[in-house]
Amino acid sequence: MSAKETAVYTHGHHESVLRSHRWRTAANSAAYLIGELRPGMSVLDVGCGPGTITADLAELVAPCGRVTAVDAAQDVLEQAAEYVEERGLAGAVTFAAADVHALDFPDDSFDAVHAHQVLQHVGDPVQALREMRRVCRPGGIVAARDADYAAMTWYPAEPGLDGWQDLYRRVARANGGEPDAGRRLLSWAKAAGFTEVSSSATAWCYATPEEIAWWSSLWADRTTASAYASLATGGGHATAAELSAVAEAWHRWGTAPDAWFSVLNGEILARA
């Protein structure tokens, strides 16, 4: 079994998943990295998804910088390329399919290497970080940010969401990933050989009626219609009826007038 086959991307690329991914920007998802970027730099964006952060990174290293965006899924790369073109940045970004465990780039190829919500889904995050370090020039920066599912918290209490949290973590681990990756990034970076690492944490917070409706709806849909749903039932972790009950809990929680949800994210900036 090759490295890229040791983990399955738990979420898949259902519309409910991309609905949340398209919300992400450099400002709300990579602020810890922005201060390290300069015009003219070359950046590798690992696991670029639909390209919203990618496009922002391209603007940050403009006018003469370049971004190479890679993802394991060809269909989402095509969506990212369309989005980047819509932003008028097609000439600043190149796309390629890649496995982060074995990147197809020479040593010292990039000034910065970025991965957002990637290491929680890979079979060997330490090897992934070694590869990210290998393709980063000496003195360059490797940046990674991942959520920590066990640290997610919400109000008001909803037993169905407690069940969702437990179920998601079980499914993700059965797929070879680590859903509580945020707290492990520093440890993984040290194991990968980095000696100069700064670690931080920031949170997404959803609290307005619009944010709560968006967040609860996309998770309800993801619970019953995405690749995660198929993996949960196919792996014997839940029945379709149990997933429907979880989705109903998301909808029920989302109607609370004082609903609030926070996602803790761990972050690292590691000097190559």
C-alpha angles and dihedrals in degrees: 000000000000123000093254090056095056094084136037122215098247098202101045118194103287115149090255089059096046088047088069095037092055089057091064121102135170088256096055099030110026106029090127089063101042095084090058095057125091135178111276097029123133114230133190112207108199117203093009096179113186092350105246094126090038092059092049091051089051090054091049093056095039144152098037102006125102137213126206110200121198135181136165093234118075095198093057090047088059091052090049092051090052091050093048090050090051088054090054093245102110092118092054099053133058124191133212139164111247146165110227090213090065112020115197096225132101122255116279094016101140141043092215135016119200132190123178119192090343110109093061089065103045128095096232114021093178091056089046090055091047089055092047088052093047094056093044117090118244108277092020125122132254112198128189133172126184137171123242109221096193089056096053112114138183147177139258103037114255117178090204090062090051086057091047092053093050093044095048092051091050093049093047093051092047087056091055098259135115113233093189092058097132094076092045101053095093092049092047092049092053091048089052090059103260112144100179109057131151117196130199142160134221132172140222110222125195114194112133119093089249093050093047092049090049096046097044093045096050092049092047089052093044091052094059107024112031134082086267089064092052092047092048094053096035091051093050094245096122142357124240088252091054091050090051089053090052090050090051089052090054091051092046093050091046091062094059109114092220099040116151132176132185130191115199115212126194118213137193135191108194124186113226 
